[in-house]
Amino acid sequence: MLFNIRELKWDKDVLKELNIPLSLLPEVKSSSGFFGSTVKIGKLPAGLPICGIAGDQQAALFGQACFEPGTMKNTYGTGAFMLLNLGKRFSLSRTGLITTLGCGLQGEPVYVLEGAIFIAGAAIQWLRDNLKLMVKSADSQNLAQSVRDNAGVYFVPALVGLGAPYWDQNCRGAVFGLTRGTTANHIVRAALEAICYQSRDVLEAMQKDSGLAIKDLRVDGGAAANDFLCQFQADILGIKVTRPRIIEITSLGAAYLAGLAVGYWKNAEQIKKCWQVDKVFRPILSRPDAEKLYAGWKRAVSRTLT
């Protein structure tokens, strides 16, 4: 909050207001560069250069090789975090998203739109641990695929409120559409679908803010291993969803930044060649059916907002 992302330096007005001397703050450096060396601690040897520093979502964006404006990724973990590369164009969101910084081709700053979804994989964990609907989270894929559709069931996972683009901390989770025919598997399916609906909420907000036509979403994080989730995401968005071979890509992005700094990789083109596709999911659900499902989600969310 002390850093002015338009001017790319510490904000003197904010520092003055908070009575914080500029001399207390560290030098601002690129995410790819030399920061120091390790000291020997246990098995960690001394003298290893520390050359890559980035926030987890920024590292994931770089690890996904999203270097050009219009490229984007979504990380599915406990929550879900979608980032869109805007390039050098600063743009304040009008739809409840965050404008922040990411790493460009050489680790230099570029502008990014970010949308934070509070509950993604945590909804599956909740069904597993609290309701005992499955033994392990990976079981959710088979359980969801065991039923033909969601049977009209919608799960709004506002277990800690809703994040972007709603930002309602007081709303709470709810399940709608229960009938005597509803099974545990329908609820599991509805939870996975809810992750995808929330991601569409954010993606549509990003399209409105940026004016960019988004044709591809790159996915990562533990929940991205779920084929049902990825396929339904493609169906609801109406665009292809691309999963790389390495889905734990945050640490890989940090490694790329460090490798650039020491010359292990010469440029971003070499990093692009390292990024490899595991599977591409293309929409198979008809657009009318997808829009009908999404409309049901919007109705469900409207009933939980405070």
Secondary structure, DSSP 8 states (H G I E B T S, - for coil): --EETTTTEE-HHHHHHHT--GGGS-----SEEEEEE---BTTB-TT-EEEE---HHHHHHHHTT--STT-EEEEESSSEEEEEEEET-----SSS-EEEEEE-TTS-EEEEEEEEES-SHHHHHHHHHTS---SSTTHHHHHHHTSSS-TT-EEE--TT-B-TTT-BSS---EEE---TT--HHHHHHHHHHHHHHHHHHHHHHHHHHH-----EEEEESGGGG-HHHHHHHHHHHTSEEEEES---HHHHHHHHHHHHHHTSS-SHHHHHHH--EEEEE---S-HHHHHHHHHHHHHHHHTT--
